[in-house]
Amino acid sequence: MLMCGEQVLSLTKELVKVQSVVNTLGEQKVAKLIFRHIAEMPYFQQHPEQVCLQQTLEDDQERFNVLAYVKGTKESTNKTVVLMGHTDTVGIDDFDRLKQHACDPDNLLQALKHENLPPKVKQQLDSGNWLFGRGVLDMKAGVAANLYLLGYYAEHPEKLAGNIVFVGECDEEDGSHGILSVLKLLKHWQDENQFEYIAGINTDFVSARYEGDENRYIYKGTVGKLLPSFYITGAETHVGSCFEGFDPNFLAAELTRQIDYNPDLCDQAFGETPAPPVSLKQTDL
């Protein structure tokens, strides 16, 4: 039988090999793969009502979330922890000529050995302790870890005091249809099972807070998400008569100046301040 780390690694590779770029059919494929994986567990064969392939609501795309829960039998309590993660990824165009390997960690590892890499990345590559591939950290390794925990407690509910809910949501990288749809089912399960949600653990990627930081962090809860967009139209004129028109880049620059890295726009909760807003994209039409 595979050890915990080996199982998580194997699950991660299996998930990464499904190219689930946001707003593509891959989102359907990865959700159905996860659903099958959970539904085949003996616990969920006995409790099929505790696993769900949920189509997103009010969405122009057909895609799905996967939710499941295990009820612990160690003691009588309604306390419930939500293990959450997203199953979609950003695109793979940035892999350039290595696009064909972007979702195949083993082949990508070999292909990268022939590339001119930054020293730190080459050191990580040569160490054999790193896994490369689109979505490995953001965040299929986290989803795999949650799947492992779900499976473990499905086999050993007598070791669980309370309940755990697994959430694999789609569309995190764009419009958030996934999590917005999930909330409705979480509320339904709360009413149906008297769940007392006490924590949400988001197993997204973990980064060092400073150079040389060896700590590994667990995120309880998650930051909010707001994606405003600005469409700016100028007034055309000849460059030699600039004051007869209006340069839209000037306004875009001022908006960026007021938004990017501005601590006044940070939320605060429980004595913590999350990262400030940044501009994700600017383009000239």
Buried (B, 14 or more C-beta within 10 A) or exposed (E): EEEEEEBBBEBBBBBBBBBBBBBBEBBBBBBBBBBEBBBEBEBBEEBEEBBBBBBBEEBEBEBBBBBBBBBBEEEEEBBBBBBBBBBBBBBBEEBEEBEEBBBBBEBBBEBBEEEEBEEEEBEBBEEEEBBBBBBBBBBBBBBBBBBBBBBBBBEBBEEBEBBBBBBBBBBBBBBBBBBBBBEEBBEEBBEEBEBEBEEBBBBBEBEEEEEEEEEEEEBEEEEEEEEEEEEBEEEEEEEEEEEEEBBBEEBBEEBBEEBEEEEEEEEEEEEEEEEBBEEEEEEEE
